[in-house]
Amino acid sequence: MTPVQLGRLTVRKLFEMESGPPMSMILPGVTPQDLARLAPWYQDDTLGATVDQSLCMMSMHSYVIQIDGLTILVDACNGDHKHRSIPDVDRVETPFLGNLAALGLATDDIDVVLCTHLHFDHVGWNTRLENGKWVPTFANARYLFSKREFELFSREEQESDHLRAFRDSVVPVYEAGRAELIAEDVAVHREIGDGVWLEPSFGHSAGHYSVLAQADGEPALFWGDIVHHPVQMVNPDMLMGFDEDSVLAREVRLRTLARAADERMICFPAHFRDPSAGRVMRDGEVYRYEFLP
């Protein structure tokens, strides 16, 4: 993705890795008709004519927002050396920090880290391993976490990758005094409508937030996991197995897509492959995605 300039706001993508589980595992409701409707505007060699012939290929990346001298990281991918049950992300070593350096940034340059939610593939680089201990990767940053999810994971006892990530990528930040727990709409920089702010978009997870930004230019939307793959644009009613509240997640997805189209937002999906950024366009009763050049 080339840098996107929106008034005083600049957005760049920080790539970590890609992962392509079977489509039937992630979105089993996809039909051949969905894939055929997707094909004219989204060509991807990991998609076949049927769900069984298709992968749900997803990019894992962060976004770096620079505005008024402030540098903000949106979501923190999987992280290195983290123990996970999924082979694709188990104790991996990725070029994430090298890619950050390629943007001309060091870890100490990040002022704020915004996690749309606390699932393992959005918090991993919050910490890194130093001398056998997990420490905040971005030592000068304030980290904003969902208070609702933080409290839920604090009480969670059933082992999962999300709980492992909470322990190795969230708790150390909190214990280091770098975390701020949020419970409602909150302005991160300046004010809502002129700056960067968070809005609740619960459904995919219990405390999911969207990041919005506008600064003398077109509005930007970082929607986290409201939409995972472009095929959901042509069938936004489709339920997804990894949504914690699938009915609420569908309502949020439909509302978000309609708003993005009506307000001509520039969207920055958490998992769309390069070039990632684009606009939601109405296509009859459903939607299509127009990637930025």
Buried (B, 14 or more C-beta within 10 A) or exposed (E): BEEBEBBBBBBBBBBBBBBBBBBBEBBEBBBEEBBEBBEEBBEBEBBEEEBEBBBBBBBBBBBBBBBEEBBBBBBBBBBBBBEBEEEBBEEBEBEBBEBBEEBEBEBEBBBBBBBBBBBBBBBBBBBBBEEEEBBBBBEBBBBBBBBBBBBBBEEBEEEBBBBBBBEBBBBBBBEBEBBEBBEEEBEBBBEBEBBBBBBBBBBBBBBBBBBBBBBEBBBBBBBBBBBBBBBBBBBBEBEBEBBBBBEBBBEBBBEBBBBBBEEEBBBBBBBBBEEBBBBBBEBEEBBBBEBBE
